[in-house]
Amino acid sequence: MDRTQMDFLVELMEVSFVLVETALYLDTHPNDEKALRLHNNASQRYNELEIMYQSKYGPLKNTGMSKYPWGYIDGPWPWEINFTNF
């Protein structure tokens, strides 16, 4: 795994965190326009990052499209990534 791939994964995790937290907040504050904009911007960014990552490194999930041969197993698996080296 190279530095660029690691940077993609870290940003995907960060944006995913924002999506979960804003969704939970919006469940109790549905009229907060600022929070909704933050959530929608994060959603758009996550989709962009996911497309960029998958076009360069392969599928992130086993539910997506894969090139031949099946590439999801090419790893590394999330538990195999040593984030302390980056």
CNS distance restraints for C-alpha pairs under 8 A (distance, minus, plus):
assign (resid   1 and name CA) (resid   5 and name CA) 6.30 0.50 0.50
assign (resid   1 and name CA) (resid   6 and name CA) 6.87 0.50 0.50
assign (resid   1 and name CA) (resid  76 and name CA) 7.81 0.50 0.50
assign (resid   2 and name CA) (resid   6 and name CA) 6.37 0.50 0.50
assign (resid   3 and name CA) (resid   7 and name CA) 6.11 0.50 0.50
assign (resid   3 and name CA) (resid  86 and name CA) 7.06 0.50 0.50
assign (resid   4 and name CA) (resid   8 and name CA) 6.28 0.50 0.50
assign (resid   5 and name CA) (resid   9 and name CA) 6.36 0.50 0.50
assign (resid   5 and name CA) (resid  53 and name CA) 7.58 0.50 0.50
assign (resid   5 and name CA) (resid  57 and name CA) 7.55 0.50 0.50
assign (resid   6 and name CA) (resid  10 and name CA) 6.15 0.50 0.50
assign (resid   6 and name CA) (resid  83 and name CA) 7.95 0.50 0.50
assign (resid   6 and name CA) (resid  86 and name CA) 7.61 0.50 0.50
assign (resid   7 and name CA) (resid  11 and name CA) 6.15 0.50 0.50
assign (resid   8 and name CA) (resid  12 and name CA) 6.08 0.50 0.50
assign (resid   8 and name CA) (resid  49 and name CA) 7.12 0.50 0.50
assign (resid   8 and name CA) (resid  53 and name CA) 6.62 0.50 0.50
assign (resid   9 and name CA) (resid  13 and name CA) 6.18 0.50 0.50
assign (resid  10 and name CA) (resid  14 and name CA) 6.21 0.50 0.50
assign (resid  11 and name CA) (resid  15 and name CA) 6.06 0.50 0.50
assign (resid  12 and name CA) (resid  16 and name CA) 5.93 0.50 0.50
assign (resid  12 and name CA) (resid  46 and name CA) 6.30 0.50 0.50
assign (resid  12 and name CA) (resid  49 and name CA) 6.67 0.50 0.50
assign (resid  12 and name CA) (resid  50 and name CA) 7.42 0.50 0.50
assign (resid  13 and name CA) (resid  17 and name CA) 6.16 0.50 0.50
assign (resid  14 and name CA) (resid  18 and name CA) 6.50 0.50 0.50
assign (resid  15 and name CA) (resid  19 and name CA) 6.28 0.50 0.50
assign (resid  15 and name CA) (resid  42 and name CA) 5.94 0.50 0.50
assign (resid  15 and name CA) (resid  43 and name CA) 7.83 0.50 0.50
assign (resid  15 and name CA) (resid  45 and name CA) 7.46 0.50 0.50
assign (resid  15 and name CA) (resid  46 and name CA) 6.14 0.50 0.50
assign (resid  16 and name CA) (resid  20 and name CA) 6.32 0.50 0.50
assign (resid  16 and name CA) (resid  42 and name CA) 7.83 0.50 0.50
assign (resid  16 and name CA) (resid  46 and name CA) 6.99 0.50 0.50
assign (resid  17 and name CA) (resid  21 and name CA) 6.15 0.50 0.50
assign (resid  18 and name CA) (resid  22 and name CA) 5.91 0.50 0.50
assign (resid  18 and name CA) (resid  39 and name CA) 7.18 0.50 0.50
assign (resid  18 and name CA) (resid  42 and name CA) 6.81 0.50 0.50
assign (resid  19 and name CA) (resid  23 and name CA) 6.00 0.50 0.50
assign (resid  19 and name CA) (resid  39 and name CA) 5.78 0.50 0.50
assign (resid  19 and name CA) (resid  42 and name CA) 6.26 0.50 0.50
assign (resid  19 and name CA) (resid  43 and name CA) 6.62 0.50 0.50
assign (resid  20 and name CA) (resid  24 and name CA) 6.25 0.50 0.50
assign (resid  21 and name CA) (resid  25 and name CA) 6.17 0.50 0.50
assign (resid  22 and name CA) (resid  26 and name CA) 5.91 0.50 0.50
assign (resid  22 and name CA) (resid  35 and name CA) 6.47 0.50 0.50
assign (resid  22 and name CA) (resid  36 and name CA) 7.53 0.50 0.50
assign (resid  22 and name CA) (resid  38 and name CA) 7.51 0.50 0.50
assign (resid  22 and name CA) (resid  39 and name CA) 5.70 0.50 0.50
assign (resid  23 and name CA) (resid  27 and name CA) 6.24 0.50 0.50
assign (resid  23 and name CA) (resid  39 and name CA) 7.09 0.50 0.50
assign (resid  24 and name CA) (resid  28 and name CA) 7.18 0.50 0.50
assign (resid  25 and name CA) (resid  29 and name CA) 6.01 0.50 0.50
assign (resid  25 and name CA) (resid  35 and name CA) 7.92 0.50 0.50
assign (resid  26 and name CA) (resid  30 and name CA) 4.76 0.50 0.50
assign (resid  26 and name CA) (resid  31 and name CA) 7.73 0.50 0.50
assign (resid  26 and name CA) (resid  32 and name CA) 7.20 0.50 0.50
assign (resid  26 and name CA) (resid  35 and name CA) 7.05 0.50 0.50
assign (resid  26 and name CA) (resid  36 and name CA) 7.14 0.50 0.50
assign (resid  30 and name CA) (resid  36 and name CA) 7.99 0.50 0.50
assign (resid  32 and name CA) (resid  36 and name CA) 6.33 0.50 0.50
assign (resid  33 and name CA) (resid  37 and name CA) 6.12 0.50 0.50
assign (resid  34 and name CA) (resid  38 and name CA) 6.24 0.50 0.50
assign (resid  35 and name CA) (resid  39 and name CA) 6.12 0.50 0.50
assign (resid  36 and name CA) (resid  40 and name CA) 6.07 0.50 0.50
assign (resid  37 and name CA) (resid  41 and name CA) 6.00 0.50 0.50
assign (resid  38 and name CA) (resid  42 and name CA) 6.09 0.50 0.50
assign (resid  39 and name CA) (resid  43 and name CA) 6.07 0.50 0.50
assign (resid  40 and name CA) (resid  44 and name CA) 6.21 0.50 0.50
assign (resid  41 and name CA) (resid  45 and name CA) 6.16 0.50 0.50
assign (resid  42 and name CA) (resid  46 and name CA) 5.98 0.50 0.50
assign (resid  43 and name CA) (resid  47 and name CA) 6.27 0.50 0.50
assign (resid  44 and name CA) (resid  48 and name CA) 6.29 0.50 0.50
assign (resid  45 and name CA) (resid  49 and name CA) 6.08 0.50 0.50
assign (resid  46 and name CA) (resid  50 and name CA) 5.99 0.50 0.50
assign (resid  47 and name CA) (resid  51 and name CA) 6.24 0.50 0.50
assign (resid  48 and name CA) (resid  52 and name CA) 6.22 0.50 0.50
assign (resid  49 and name CA) (resid  53 and name CA) 5.91 0.50 0.50
assign (resid  50 and name CA) (resid  54 and name CA) 6.01 0.50 0.50
assign (resid  50 and name CA) (resid  60 and name CA) 7.71 0.50 0.50
assign (resid  51 and name CA) (resid  55 and name CA) 6.07 0.50 0.50
assign (resid  52 and name CA) (resid  56 and name CA) 6.44 0.50 0.50
assign (resid  53 and name CA) (resid  57 and name CA) 5.73 0.50 0.50
assign (resid  53 and name CA) (resid  58 and name CA) 7.05 0.50 0.50
assign (resid  53 and name CA) (resid  59 and name CA) 8.00 0.50 0.50
assign (resid  54 and name CA) (resid  58 and name CA) 4.33 0.50 0.50
assign (resid  54 and name CA) (resid  59 and name CA) 5.05 0.50 0.50
assign (resid  54 and name CA) (resid  60 and name CA) 6.62 0.50 0.50
assign (resid  58 and name CA) (resid  66 and name CA) 7.24 0.50 0.50
assign (resid  58 and name CA) (resid  71 and name CA) 6.46 0.50 0.50
assign (resid  58 and name CA) (resid  72 and name CA) 7.01 0.50 0.50
assign (resid  59 and name CA) (resid  64 and name CA) 6.35 0.50 0.50
assign (resid  59 and name CA) (resid  65 and name CA) 7.18 0.50 0.50
assign (resid  59 and name CA) (resid  66 and name CA) 6.44 0.50 0.50
assign (resid  59 and name CA) (resid  71 and name CA) 6.93 0.50 0.50
assign (resid  59 and name CA) (resid  72 and name CA) 5.72 0.50 0.50
assign (resid  60 and name CA) (resid  64 and name CA) 7.68 0.50 0.50
assign (resid  60 and name CA) (resid  72 and name CA) 7.28 0.50 0.50
assign (resid  61 and name CA) (resid  72 and name CA) 7.15 0.50 0.50
assign (resid  62 and name CA) (resid  72 and name CA) 6.15 0.50 0.50
assign (resid  66 and name CA) (resid  70 and name CA) 6.01 0.50 0.50
assign (resid  66 and name CA) (resid  71 and name CA) 6.17 0.50 0.50
assign (resid  66 and name CA) (resid  72 and name CA) 7.37 0.50 0.50
assign (resid  67 and name CA) (resid  71 and name CA) 6.70 0.50 0.50
assign (resid  76 and name CA) (resid  80 and name CA) 5.84 0.50 0.50
assign (resid  76 and name CA) (resid  81 and name CA) 6.56 0.50 0.50
assign (resid  77 and name CA) (resid  81 and name CA) 6.87 0.50 0.50
assign (resid  82 and name CA) (resid  86 and name CA) 7.93 0.50 0.50
